[in-house]
């Protein structure tokens, strides 16, 4: 049984790498359409939402609060 357990680990790591690549490619499709930064660092998938239009969002929220 020990031999089977030792052989499963590389297969699981390979599966994780393939699934991560598929997810990364899928998310990169939306990178051009919206302000999303997708990167792969140290075997971790990192998705960062970039708020380039933060000032207009703040002004809209402030005007909504003052309108109430």
C-alpha positions in Angstrom: 0.0 0.0 0.0 2.9 2.4 0.6 3.9 2.2 -3.0 0.5 3.3 -4.2 0.4 6.3 -1.8 3.9 7.4 -3.1 2.7 7.3 -6.7 -0.5 9.3 -6.1 1.3 12.5 -5.0 3.0 13.3 -8.3 -0.3 12.5 -10.2 -2.2 14.9 -7.9 0.4 17.6 -8.4 0.2 17.2 -12.1 -3.6 17.3 -12.0 -3.4 20.5 -9.9 -1.0 22.1 -12.4 -3.3 21.3 -15.3 -6.4 22.5 -13.6 -4.6 25.7 -12.5 -3.5 26.3 -16.1 -7.1 25.8 -17.4 -8.5 28.2 -14.8 -5.8 30.8 -15.5 -6.4 30.7 -19.3 -10.2 31.0 -18.6 -9.7 34.1 -16.4 -7.3 35.7 -18.8 -10.1 35.8 -21.4 -11.8 38.4 -19.2 -8.6 40.4 -18.4 -8.9 42.4 -21.7 -12.6 43.2 -21.0 -12.4 44.3 -17.4 -9.9 45.6 -14.8 -8.8 42.1 -13.6 -5.2 41.1 -13.1 -4.7 37.4 -13.1 -1.3 35.9 -12.2 0.2 32.6 -11.1 2.8 32.9 -8.3 4.3 30.1 -6.3 1.7 27.6 -7.3 -1.1 29.9 -6.3 -3.7 31.5 -8.5 -4.0 35.2 -7.7 -6.8 37.3 -9.0 -6.6 41.0 -8.3 -9.5 43.4 -9.2 -8.0 46.7 -10.2 -10.0 49.8 -9.5 -8.7 52.3 -12.0 -12.0 54.3 -11.8 -12.0 54.6 -8.0 -12.7 58.4 -8.0 -15.9 58.3 -10.0 -17.2 55.4 -7.8 -16.5 57.4 -4.7 -18.2 60.5 -6.2 -21.3 58.5 -7.2 -21.5 56.9 -3.7 -21.1 60.3 -2.0 -23.8 61.9 -4.2 -26.1 59.0 -3.4 -25.6 59.4 0.3 -26.2 63.2 0.1 -29.3 62.6 -2.0 -30.8 60.4 0.7 
